[in-house]
Amino acid sequence: MQSFRYSQNRGKHTSRYRQRKQGMTLVEVILALAIFAMAAITLSQSFISGMNIMLMLQAPSKTDWEQNFVLNEVLLAANEDTLEKGDKFMTFQSGEVEWKGEIEKTSIPDLFMLDATVEQLSSVNRNELPPTFRRFLFRPTWTTEQADRTEALEEFQKTLLDERSKMSHYP
């Protein structure tokens, strides 16, 4: 019988020990929160750094500003002849610039392709601007002749109808 009591006492002792160890102590909770906080801070700092890098890469550079400035000057040309002859002007960063444009009509009415050539005549920062660039122009100011536009639209409509009729023959 004595051995039975010993095992009974031992069982009570273990169950009391288990009851006491079922929860977490305050030190364990604080330690877990500290580890979580450090991980959260590290992740948020790396996320913010990544966002800052993305913003810096997307920000326009001085070269982009200069190229847009040149493009605006090209687009201000009064007519096609002025555009093809070109002009000279001063930029903020690249010094004196000479440009010439070449216009090509596309198969779409009112849409033109502009190939512009830019040459830097005097500059502290030489070769910052790209020597050529291509842009598509939709209804530039110098194409206001209604007769040409109507004719181009009718030709385009005829081409579209021909393409549709060819497509309808296929099963």
C-alpha angles and dihedrals in degrees: 000000000000092000088054091056091048091056091045092054092045091053092051091049092053094046091051089050091050092049091053094048098046094093132049122259122239091252091055092050092049091048092050091049091049092052091047092048092051091049092048093049092049093049094046092049092051090048092051091047090051091050091049091051091050091051092049091051092049095048113103114253127221088262091056091051091050093048091050090049091053090046091052090051090050092049091051090066109127098221145355094270093055089048094052093044092051131202145232128241142155122258127199099245108012100050121219114005131189119201137185128186135207119201125205126182116231129212089260116081116246092014118111132178116226120201108190126191118203125194123186108220099182126008144149090209099043120191095020092122120067110248095230138018135179126217135171116231122204114204100338116202093255094062099072096123103124096198093058091045094050091048092049092048092051091049091049091049090051091050091051092050091049090051091049092050090051090051094050091061091066116086 
